[in-house]
Amino acid sequence: MELRHLRYFAAVAETRHFGKAAQQLHIAQPPLSQAIRRLESELGVELFTRTTRQVALTGAGEVFRTDVERILQAVDEAVARVARFATGVEGVLRIGLTGSASYRQLPALARLVKREMPHVMLEVHTEMLTPAQEAGLLERRLDVGVLRPPVRQEGITHRPLATEPLVVALPEQHWLAEADSVRVEQLRHEDFIMYGATLGSVVNDAVVRGCLASGFYPHAAYEVTETSAALALVAAGLGIAVLPDSIRSAPREGVVVTEIEDALSVRLDLAWRADDRSPLLRNLLEVLERNEVFPETCERAA
C-alpha cells in the first residue's frame, strides 16, 4: 500500500467527486480512479459507492477514512518535525552548568530558549565544575557548557557571559553577619567550606589566591562537591563559604551573603565544541547574540 494512494482516497472522500479530487491532486481522473480500484482490491472491500451523479463512502470507507486521516496527520507532523530538527528549530539541547550558575544564568537562559526556540527541550546537568564540563563536551555528552575559565582542553570554544565578584556566605549568627561588607583579612581565622581539592574548582583557586594576598591560607574545614551543599553547611553554622555573587539569586534561610571589599572576581563563559556544526547550536548562538547575552567587553577575571 502506497502513501500516495491514501492521499488519493482522502481527497475523494473529502470532495465526494473523482473529477474534483483529481483536480485538487493535480493528476488526471483515470489514474486516480485506477488507483482507488487497486486500493479497494488490496483491502478486499469497496470504499465508495459510485453512480453517474454521486460518489459516497461505504460503511467500510467511513471507518477507513478515520484511520487514514490519523495516519496522514502523523506523517505530515513527522515531516514537519524532521524539517525543524534539520534547521535547528527543534531538538534537545544538553547543557552543563557550574553550581552557582544554576541560580542566575540557568533561569535566564531557560526563559530565552523557551521564548525564542519553543520547540527545543533543555536537558540540564548542574553542579558540574569546569573539568567535568570539558570532558562532557569532548565526549559529546553535552552540547554547551556554562563554565569558569581557564579552559584547558583543546577543541573547545568559549565566550564570556559575565564576570562575578566573590562574596562570603555567613551563618546568620556570625559576628560579621551584620556588616555591610568585609575584607578578606577578616576571614583569617574562619573555617572555610570549599569545593573538593581534586575537583579543579576555579572558585577555589580564586579564594586561595585572595587569601594568600592577605597573608594567610584558608583553612578548609569541610569539602563539598555542590554549591547547594556548601550553603547548607553554612546555614548549619559549620563555617563560611566564599562563592560567586550569583548565589544571591537563591536566598537560603540561615545564610547571610555579604560583599568582600577586596575580593577577586571569577568569569563565567559559554563553551561548546569547536567542531560542532549543528543547526541547533548555530541557532542558539544567534539567539544569544540577538538578545545581547554576550557582553561586548568582559573585565579580566582573576
N, C-alpha and C positions, 0 to 999 in steps of 0.2 A: 504494500500500500504506500503510495507516494504522498508526500505532504501537499503537493500541488492539487492532488485530487480532493483532499479535504477542503482546501480553499475553494475549489470549484463547487463542491457540494454546498459550502457555507454561502456562497454567492447566489446560487439558485434557490436555496432555502430562504434567503432574505428577500429576493426580488420576486419569487414565485413565477419567474419568466426566464426561459432559456436565452432569448434574444437580449434582454436587458442585462442578464448576468454575463453573457459573453462580451457585451459592450463594456461593462464595468471591469472585466478581467483583461480587456484588450486582446481577445482572441476571437476566432471565427466560431459561429454557433455549432457547425457539425463536429469539430473536435471536442467541444465542450459536451455535447450530447453523447458522444462516444465514450468520453472519459467517465461520465456518470454511469453509463451502462456497464463499463468494466468494473467500476467500484461496486455496483449492485451485484454483479456476478461474483466478485471476490467475497462479498459479505454473505451472499446467498439469500438476500432479501430485496424487496422493492422499497426504495426510499421515497419515490414520488409516484403519484397517480397523474397521468397525462391525458389531456383531451386536446382538441384543436384550439380551445379557448382558454384553458386553465391548467396550471400546474399546482399540485397540492402535496403536502407532506403526508406520507402514510404514518401509522402509529409507530412503526419501527424508525421511520425518518425523524419523527419528533424526538424520540429517545436518542437517536444518533446525533441529532443537532446539538443537544445539550452537551454531550461529551466532546463533540468537535469544537464547539465554541471554547470550552475549557482548555482543550489541547492547543488550539491556535493562540489563545491568550498567553498560555505558558511559554510557547515558542517565541512569540513576539517579545515577551518580557525577558526571556533568556538572551535574545539577540540584542536588545537594548542594554541589558546588564553587561554583556561582554564588551559592547562598544564603549560603555562608560569606563569599564576596567581598563581597556586598551588605551584610553585617553587620560587615565589617571583621575577620573571623576569618581570612581567607586573602587573600594578595596579596603584592606586592613593595613593600618599604619602602626607598626610596632615601635614604641618609644620608650627609652630608658631615661631615668632621672635620678639625680642625687636626692638624698633625703630631704634637704631643705628646699630644693626646687619644687617639691610636691606641694608646698604651702602657697607659693605665689605664682610661679611660672606655669605649673600644670593647669590650674583653673583658667588662666588667661589663654593658654594655647588651646585647651579643650573648647572654650567658648568660640574661639576664632575658627577652629576646624568645623564645629557644628554649624556655624553661620555661613562660612564660605565653601565648605566641602561637605554638604549634608549627607552624602551617600558613603562617606568614608567612616569606618569604625576604628576607634583607637584601642590598641592593645597596650596597656600601660604596665611598665615594670619600674617600680620605685625602689628607693634605698639602694641604688647602685652607684658605687664610687667610680671615679674615672677609669681605673684599670679594668674593672668589670664591664663597663660600657664599651671600652675599646675592644675587648675580647668579643663582646656581643655583636658589635658592628662587623668586625672582620670575619667572624664565624657565621654571619648573616642571620643571626637570631634577633637583631634589632635593625630597624631602618634608619632611625635617627636617635641621637642621644643628647640630653641636656646635662652637660658635664662641666667640670672645672679644669682648665688647662693648668699645667702643660699637658699636651697630648704627645705621648712618647712613641706610639706605634705609627709606622709608615702606612700610607694608603688611606688616611682619614683626613677629610677636610673639615674645618670648623670656623665658625664666625661668632663674634661676641654678641651676647644678648643683653648682658647687664654687668655692672660692677657693684659689688655689695660690701659695705663696711662690716667688720666683725663686731658683734655685740656680745654682752655677757648675760646669760640666763642665771638668775639667782633664786634661791628659795625665798619665799615671801617674808620669812622671819630673819633673813640675813642682815648683818649690820650695815651693808651697803644698799639695801633694798629701797630706801627712800631717797637715795642720792639721784640728782638729775643726770649725772654722768660719773664715770670713774676713770682712773688711769691704770695702765697695765701694772705699774709698780705696786698698786694697792692690792693686787691679787697674788702677791708673792707667797704668802703662807696658806693659800687656799688649796683644797683638794679639787683637782680638775677631773671632770668626766670627759673622756676623749674617745675618738674612734680607735679601734684596734690598731696597734703599731704595724701589723703586717698587711693592712688593707690598702696602703698607699694613698691616704687621705690628703688632699691638697689643703683642706682646712686645718688639719693637724699641723702640717708644715708651717702654715702662716702663724698659727698660735705659738708654736715653738720659737719661730724667728722673732715674733713680737716680744715674747718673754725674755729671750736672750738679749735683745736690745735694751731691756730694762734691768739686766743684771741677774737674772735667775732662770732656772729651768723648771717648767711646770711639773708639779707632782701629780701624775696620773693615778688617782685613787681607784677609778673604775674605767674599764674599756667596754665600748659598745659597738655594735655594727649598724645601728639605726639611729637616726636623729630623734625619732619619737621615744626611743628607749633612753637617750640622754636626757631629754626633758622630763621623763618620768622619774629618773633618779634625782634630778634637781628638785622636782616637786616633793620628793620624799626627804629632802634635806641632806642628801648624801654628798653634795658637792656643788660646784658651779660648772657651767659649760660655756665656752666661747664659740659662738656659731654665727653663720651669716645672718644678716638683717632680715631675710625673708621669713624667719621663724616668727616675726611679729604678726604675720598674716594668720597664724593659728594659735591664738592665745590659749594658755593652759592654766587651769586652776592650780594655785600654789607656786606659780613661777612668775617672777618679775624680770622683764627684759630691760636692760639699761645700756646706754651708749658708752663706748670706750673712747675717750678723747684722742688717744694716740694709737688706736688700733690700726692694723694693716687691713687691706681690702682683698677680696677674692673675686675673680671674674667667673662668669657663667657663660658658656658657649653652646651653640647648637652644632652638633657634629654629625657627619654622615660619611659613608664610603666614597672615596674619590672616584671610583669606577661605577658608581650606581647611576644608571641612565634611565631609571624607571619613570614613567609619566607621573606616577603618584608623588614621588619625591620632587620632581620638577614643579608640579602644581603647588605643593606645599611651600616650596621656597618662593614661588611667585606670590602666593597669598601673604607670606610673611613680609616680603619686600613691599607689597602694595599697602599693607597696613603699618608700615614703618616699625616693625618689630626689631629689626636690626638697627642699632644706633649708628649714626654716621661716624662718630668717634667714640672711643671707649678708653677711659683713662687706664694707664698701665696698672695692672694688678700686681699684688705682692707675690 
